[in-house]
Amino acid sequence: MTDTVFIEGLRVDAVIGVHPHERHAPQPLRLDIRLRFDNRAAAASDALADALDYEAVARRLCDYAAGTGFALVETLAERCAALVLEEFAADRVWLKLSKPGALANAAAVGVEIERGRATA
C-alpha cells in the first residue's frame, strides 16, 4: 500500500516554549502531516465513512494543541503523532511541526518525526 492522505500548512495555536515570554499567550505553529492509509475502500464506495477524514484529523489536532502547554516542540509533535495513530485509522504518520519566528534570522524551526503503529 502506498496511499497517503496529507494536510499541509495546518495552523495550530499553542502555548509552547522554554522562555518566559513564550508562556503568556498561544503562538501560531504549522503542521504538515502525511498519513499512510489504504484509500481503496473509500475510492470504491465514494463514502466518507470509508475514508480517512482529514477534516476530523485537522480539527482534533487544533483542539488538542490549543489545550497543551508543552515547553518543547518535540513533545507536542510526539503527542500529536500518537494521537493520530490512536484515534484515526492511519497506519503511519509523518509530521513536521514548525515554529515560525522562533529565531530572528530563520523563517521557522521545528522537528520532523515519523511514527507507525508498531513504534507509537
PyMOL CGO cylinders between C-alpha atoms (Angstrom):
from pymol import cmd
from pymol.cgo import CYLINDER

trace = [
    CYLINDER, 0.00, 0.00, 0.00, 1.39, 3.38, -0.97, 0.3, 1, 1, 1, 1, 1, 1,
    CYLINDER, 1.39, 3.38, -0.97, -1.58, 5.70, -0.34, 0.3, 1, 1, 1, 1, 1, 1,
    CYLINDER, -1.58, 5.70, -0.34, -1.02, 8.95, 1.51, 0.3, 1, 1, 1, 1, 1, 1,
    CYLINDER, -1.02, 8.95, 1.51, -3.53, 11.43, 2.87, 0.3, 1, 1, 1, 1, 1, 1,
    CYLINDER, -3.53, 11.43, 2.87, -1.90, 14.77, 3.60, 0.3, 1, 1, 1, 1, 1, 1,
    CYLINDER, -1.90, 14.77, 3.60, -2.58, 18.06, 5.32, 0.3, 1, 1, 1, 1, 1, 1,
    CYLINDER, -2.58, 18.06, 5.32, -0.18, 20.91, 4.57, 0.3, 1, 1, 1, 1, 1, 1,
    CYLINDER, -0.18, 20.91, 4.57, 0.25, 24.14, 6.45, 0.3, 1, 1, 1, 1, 1, 1,
    CYLINDER, 0.25, 24.14, 6.45, -2.31, 23.48, 9.18, 0.3, 1, 1, 1, 1, 1, 1,
    CYLINDER, -2.31, 23.48, 9.18, -2.17, 26.37, 11.60, 0.3, 1, 1, 1, 1, 1, 1,
    CYLINDER, -2.17, 26.37, 11.60, -2.46, 25.36, 15.22, 0.3, 1, 1, 1, 1, 1, 1,
    CYLINDER, -2.46, 25.36, 15.22, -2.13, 27.75, 18.14, 0.3, 1, 1, 1, 1, 1, 1,
    CYLINDER, -2.13, 27.75, 18.14, -0.48, 26.61, 21.35, 0.3, 1, 1, 1, 1, 1, 1,
    CYLINDER, -0.48, 26.61, 21.35, 1.34, 27.93, 24.36, 0.3, 1, 1, 1, 1, 1, 1,
    CYLINDER, 1.34, 27.93, 24.36, 4.79, 26.47, 23.78, 0.3, 1, 1, 1, 1, 1, 1,
    CYLINDER, 4.79, 26.47, 23.78, 8.36, 27.40, 24.58, 0.3, 1, 1, 1, 1, 1, 1,
    CYLINDER, 8.36, 27.40, 24.58, 11.03, 27.39, 27.24, 0.3, 1, 1, 1, 1, 1, 1,
    CYLINDER, 11.03, 27.39, 27.24, 11.38, 31.16, 27.62, 0.3, 1, 1, 1, 1, 1, 1,
    CYLINDER, 11.38, 31.16, 27.62, 9.12, 33.16, 29.96, 0.3, 1, 1, 1, 1, 1, 1,
    CYLINDER, 9.12, 33.16, 29.96, 7.94, 35.47, 27.16, 0.3, 1, 1, 1, 1, 1, 1,
    CYLINDER, 7.94, 35.47, 27.16, 6.64, 32.40, 25.26, 0.3, 1, 1, 1, 1, 1, 1,
    CYLINDER, 6.64, 32.40, 25.26, 4.40, 31.27, 28.12, 0.3, 1, 1, 1, 1, 1, 1,
    CYLINDER, 4.40, 31.27, 28.12, 1.95, 34.20, 28.15, 0.3, 1, 1, 1, 1, 1, 1,
    CYLINDER, 1.95, 34.20, 28.15, -0.11, 33.59, 25.01, 0.3, 1, 1, 1, 1, 1, 1,
    CYLINDER, -0.11, 33.59, 25.01, -0.61, 30.96, 22.32, 0.3, 1, 1, 1, 1, 1, 1,
    CYLINDER, -0.61, 30.96, 22.32, 1.76, 31.09, 19.36, 0.3, 1, 1, 1, 1, 1, 1,
    CYLINDER, 1.76, 31.09, 19.36, 0.93, 30.08, 15.80, 0.3, 1, 1, 1, 1, 1, 1,
    CYLINDER, 0.93, 30.08, 15.80, 2.52, 26.80, 14.77, 0.3, 1, 1, 1, 1, 1, 1,
    CYLINDER, 2.52, 26.80, 14.77, 2.38, 24.99, 11.44, 0.3, 1, 1, 1, 1, 1, 1,
    CYLINDER, 2.38, 24.99, 11.44, 1.75, 21.28, 10.94, 0.3, 1, 1, 1, 1, 1, 1,
    CYLINDER, 1.75, 21.28, 10.94, 2.43, 19.34, 7.76, 0.3, 1, 1, 1, 1, 1, 1,
    CYLINDER, 2.43, 19.34, 7.76, 1.12, 15.80, 8.06, 0.3, 1, 1, 1, 1, 1, 1,
    CYLINDER, 1.12, 15.80, 8.06, 1.26, 12.73, 5.85, 0.3, 1, 1, 1, 1, 1, 1,
    CYLINDER, 1.26, 12.73, 5.85, -0.88, 9.76, 6.84, 0.3, 1, 1, 1, 1, 1, 1,
    CYLINDER, -0.88, 9.76, 6.84, -0.47, 6.28, 5.39, 0.3, 1, 1, 1, 1, 1, 1,
    CYLINDER, -0.47, 6.28, 5.39, -3.93, 4.90, 4.73, 0.3, 1, 1, 1, 1, 1, 1,
    CYLINDER, -3.93, 4.90, 4.73, -5.37, 2.41, 2.25, 0.3, 1, 1, 1, 1, 1, 1,
    CYLINDER, -5.37, 2.41, 2.25, -7.74, 4.53, 0.17, 0.3, 1, 1, 1, 1, 1, 1,
    CYLINDER, -7.74, 4.53, 0.17, -9.15, 1.69, -1.97, 0.3, 1, 1, 1, 1, 1, 1,
    CYLINDER, -9.15, 1.69, -1.97, -12.33, 1.14, 0.06, 0.3, 1, 1, 1, 1, 1, 1,
    CYLINDER, -12.33, 1.14, 0.06, -13.11, 4.86, 0.06, 0.3, 1, 1, 1, 1, 1, 1,
    CYLINDER, -13.11, 4.86, 0.06, -12.43, 5.12, -3.67, 0.3, 1, 1, 1, 1, 1, 1,
    CYLINDER, -12.43, 5.12, -3.67, -14.73, 2.16, -4.38, 0.3, 1, 1, 1, 1, 1, 1,
    CYLINDER, -14.73, 2.16, -4.38, -17.60, 3.33, -2.16, 0.3, 1, 1, 1, 1, 1, 1,
    CYLINDER, -17.60, 3.33, -2.16, -17.20, 7.10, -2.55, 0.3, 1, 1, 1, 1, 1, 1,
    CYLINDER, -17.20, 7.10, -2.55, -18.24, 7.30, 1.11, 0.3, 1, 1, 1, 1, 1, 1,
    CYLINDER, -18.24, 7.30, 1.11, -16.61, 9.44, 3.78, 0.3, 1, 1, 1, 1, 1, 1,
    CYLINDER, -16.61, 9.44, 3.78, -17.17, 6.65, 6.30, 0.3, 1, 1, 1, 1, 1, 1,
    CYLINDER, -17.17, 6.65, 6.30, -14.57, 4.58, 4.40, 0.3, 1, 1, 1, 1, 1, 1,
    CYLINDER, -14.57, 4.58, 4.40, -12.06, 7.41, 4.11, 0.3, 1, 1, 1, 1, 1, 1,
    CYLINDER, -12.06, 7.41, 4.11, -9.56, 8.94, 6.48, 0.3, 1, 1, 1, 1, 1, 1,
    CYLINDER, -9.56, 8.94, 6.48, -11.41, 12.14, 7.34, 0.3, 1, 1, 1, 1, 1, 1,
    CYLINDER, -11.41, 12.14, 7.34, -8.70, 14.80, 7.08, 0.3, 1, 1, 1, 1, 1, 1,
    CYLINDER, -8.70, 14.80, 7.08, -11.10, 17.48, 8.33, 0.3, 1, 1, 1, 1, 1, 1,
    CYLINDER, -11.10, 17.48, 8.33, -11.67, 15.49, 11.53, 0.3, 1, 1, 1, 1, 1, 1,
    CYLINDER, -11.67, 15.49, 11.53, -7.91, 14.95, 11.90, 0.3, 1, 1, 1, 1, 1, 1,
    CYLINDER, -7.91, 14.95, 11.90, -7.21, 18.67, 11.46, 0.3, 1, 1, 1, 1, 1, 1,
    CYLINDER, -7.21, 18.67, 11.46, -9.94, 19.72, 13.90, 0.3, 1, 1, 1, 1, 1, 1,
    CYLINDER, -9.94, 19.72, 13.90, -8.73, 17.22, 16.53, 0.3, 1, 1, 1, 1, 1, 1,
    CYLINDER, -8.73, 17.22, 16.53, -5.11, 18.36, 16.25, 0.3, 1, 1, 1, 1, 1, 1,
    CYLINDER, -5.11, 18.36, 16.25, -6.08, 22.05, 16.51, 0.3, 1, 1, 1, 1, 1, 1,
    CYLINDER, -6.08, 22.05, 16.51, -8.21, 21.37, 19.58, 0.3, 1, 1, 1, 1, 1, 1,
    CYLINDER, -8.21, 21.37, 19.58, -5.52, 19.23, 21.16, 0.3, 1, 1, 1, 1, 1, 1,
    CYLINDER, -5.52, 19.23, 21.16, -2.69, 21.73, 20.58, 0.3, 1, 1, 1, 1, 1, 1,
    CYLINDER, -2.69, 21.73, 20.58, -4.80, 24.57, 22.00, 0.3, 1, 1, 1, 1, 1, 1,
    CYLINDER, -4.80, 24.57, 22.00, -5.14, 22.69, 25.28, 0.3, 1, 1, 1, 1, 1, 1,
    CYLINDER, -5.14, 22.69, 25.28, -1.47, 21.93, 25.78, 0.3, 1, 1, 1, 1, 1, 1,
    CYLINDER, -1.47, 21.93, 25.78, 1.35, 23.90, 27.31, 0.3, 1, 1, 1, 1, 1, 1,
    CYLINDER, 1.35, 23.90, 27.31, 4.50, 21.99, 26.47, 0.3, 1, 1, 1, 1, 1, 1,
    CYLINDER, 4.50, 21.99, 26.47, 7.94, 23.52, 26.62, 0.3, 1, 1, 1, 1, 1, 1,
    CYLINDER, 7.94, 23.52, 26.62, 9.30, 21.66, 23.58, 0.3, 1, 1, 1, 1, 1, 1,
    CYLINDER, 9.30, 21.66, 23.58, 8.06, 21.27, 20.02, 0.3, 1, 1, 1, 1, 1, 1,
    CYLINDER, 8.06, 21.27, 20.02, 9.46, 17.74, 20.20, 0.3, 1, 1, 1, 1, 1, 1,
    CYLINDER, 9.46, 17.74, 20.20, 6.92, 16.86, 22.88, 0.3, 1, 1, 1, 1, 1, 1,
    CYLINDER, 6.92, 16.86, 22.88, 3.97, 18.36, 21.02, 0.3, 1, 1, 1, 1, 1, 1,
    CYLINDER, 3.97, 18.36, 21.02, 4.99, 16.62, 17.78, 0.3, 1, 1, 1, 1, 1, 1,
    CYLINDER, 4.99, 16.62, 17.78, 5.31, 13.25, 19.52, 0.3, 1, 1, 1, 1, 1, 1,
    CYLINDER, 5.31, 13.25, 19.52, 1.94, 13.60, 21.24, 0.3, 1, 1, 1, 1, 1, 1,
    CYLINDER, 1.94, 13.60, 21.24, 0.21, 14.71, 18.03, 0.3, 1, 1, 1, 1, 1, 1,
    CYLINDER, 0.21, 14.71, 18.03, 1.60, 11.70, 16.16, 0.3, 1, 1, 1, 1, 1, 1,
    CYLINDER, 1.60, 11.70, 16.16, 0.46, 9.34, 18.93, 0.3, 1, 1, 1, 1, 1, 1,
    CYLINDER, 0.46, 9.34, 18.93, -2.99, 10.92, 18.97, 0.3, 1, 1, 1, 1, 1, 1,
    CYLINDER, -2.99, 10.92, 18.97, -3.45, 10.43, 15.22, 0.3, 1, 1, 1, 1, 1, 1,
    CYLINDER, -3.45, 10.43, 15.22, -2.37, 6.79, 15.43, 0.3, 1, 1, 1, 1, 1, 1,
    CYLINDER, -2.37, 6.79, 15.43, -4.63, 6.12, 18.41, 0.3, 1, 1, 1, 1, 1, 1,
    CYLINDER, -4.63, 6.12, 18.41, -7.77, 7.90, 17.21, 0.3, 1, 1, 1, 1, 1, 1,
    CYLINDER, -7.77, 7.90, 17.21, -7.70, 7.51, 13.43, 0.3, 1, 1, 1, 1, 1, 1,
    CYLINDER, -7.70, 7.51, 13.43, -7.19, 4.62, 11.04, 0.3, 1, 1, 1, 1, 1, 1,
    CYLINDER, -7.19, 4.62, 11.04, -3.79, 5.71, 9.74, 0.3, 1, 1, 1, 1, 1, 1,
    CYLINDER, -3.79, 5.71, 9.74, -1.09, 3.03, 9.73, 0.3, 1, 1, 1, 1, 1, 1,
    CYLINDER, -1.09, 3.03, 9.73, 1.77, 5.51, 9.81, 0.3, 1, 1, 1, 1, 1, 1,
    CYLINDER, 1.77, 5.51, 9.81, 2.18, 9.24, 10.30, 0.3, 1, 1, 1, 1, 1, 1,
    CYLINDER, 2.18, 9.24, 10.30, 4.88, 11.66, 9.20, 0.3, 1, 1, 1, 1, 1, 1,
    CYLINDER, 4.88, 11.66, 9.20, 4.59, 15.01, 10.92, 0.3, 1, 1, 1, 1, 1, 1,
    CYLINDER, 4.59, 15.01, 10.92, 6.51, 18.25, 10.59, 0.3, 1, 1, 1, 1, 1, 1,
    CYLINDER, 6.51, 18.25, 10.59, 5.90, 20.80, 13.32, 0.3, 1, 1, 1, 1, 1, 1,
    CYLINDER, 5.90, 20.80, 13.32, 7.24, 24.28, 12.58, 0.3, 1, 1, 1, 1, 1, 1,
    CYLINDER, 7.24, 24.28, 12.58, 7.52, 27.22, 14.93, 0.3, 1, 1, 1, 1, 1, 1,
    CYLINDER, 7.52, 27.22, 14.93, 7.68, 30.37, 12.79, 0.3, 1, 1, 1, 1, 1, 1,
    CYLINDER, 7.68, 30.37, 12.79, 9.52, 33.34, 14.22, 0.3, 1, 1, 1, 1, 1, 1,
    CYLINDER, 9.52, 33.34, 14.22, 11.32, 31.39, 16.92, 0.3, 1, 1, 1, 1, 1, 1,
    CYLINDER, 11.32, 31.39, 16.92, 14.65, 32.65, 15.60, 0.3, 1, 1, 1, 1, 1, 1,
    CYLINDER, 14.65, 32.65, 15.60, 15.00, 36.19, 14.29, 0.3, 1, 1, 1, 1, 1, 1,
    CYLINDER, 15.00, 36.19, 14.29, 17.10, 35.10, 11.32, 0.3, 1, 1, 1, 1, 1, 1,
    CYLINDER, 17.10, 35.10, 11.32, 15.11, 31.99, 10.31, 0.3, 1, 1, 1, 1, 1, 1,
    CYLINDER, 15.11, 31.99, 10.31, 11.67, 31.55, 8.78, 0.3, 1, 1, 1, 1, 1, 1,
    CYLINDER, 11.67, 31.55, 8.78, 10.89, 28.69, 11.17, 0.3, 1, 1, 1, 1, 1, 1,
    CYLINDER, 10.89, 28.69, 11.17, 12.39, 25.99, 13.35, 0.3, 1, 1, 1, 1, 1, 1,
    CYLINDER, 12.39, 25.99, 13.35, 10.90, 22.68, 14.32, 0.3, 1, 1, 1, 1, 1, 1,
    CYLINDER, 10.90, 22.68, 14.32, 11.01, 18.92, 14.08, 0.3, 1, 1, 1, 1, 1, 1,
    CYLINDER, 11.01, 18.92, 14.08, 10.01, 16.17, 11.68, 0.3, 1, 1, 1, 1, 1, 1,
    CYLINDER, 10.01, 16.17, 11.68, 9.05, 12.76, 13.01, 0.3, 1, 1, 1, 1, 1, 1,
    CYLINDER, 9.05, 12.76, 13.01, 7.67, 9.57, 11.57, 0.3, 1, 1, 1, 1, 1, 1,
    CYLINDER, 7.67, 9.57, 11.57, 5.81, 7.01, 13.62, 0.3, 1, 1, 1, 1, 1, 1,
    CYLINDER, 5.81, 7.01, 13.62, 3.90, 3.83, 12.89, 0.3, 1, 1, 1, 1, 1, 1,
    CYLINDER, 3.90, 3.83, 12.89, 1.55, 1.68, 14.88, 0.3, 1, 1, 1, 1, 1, 1,
    CYLINDER, 1.55, 1.68, 14.88, 4.38, -0.64, 15.94, 0.3, 1, 1, 1, 1, 1, 1,
    CYLINDER, 4.38, -0.64, 15.94, 6.52, 2.26, 17.26, 0.3, 1, 1, 1, 1, 1, 1,
    CYLINDER, 6.52, 2.26, 17.26, 3.84, 4.62, 18.56, 0.3, 1, 1, 1, 1, 1, 1,
]
cmd.load_cgo(trace, "trace")
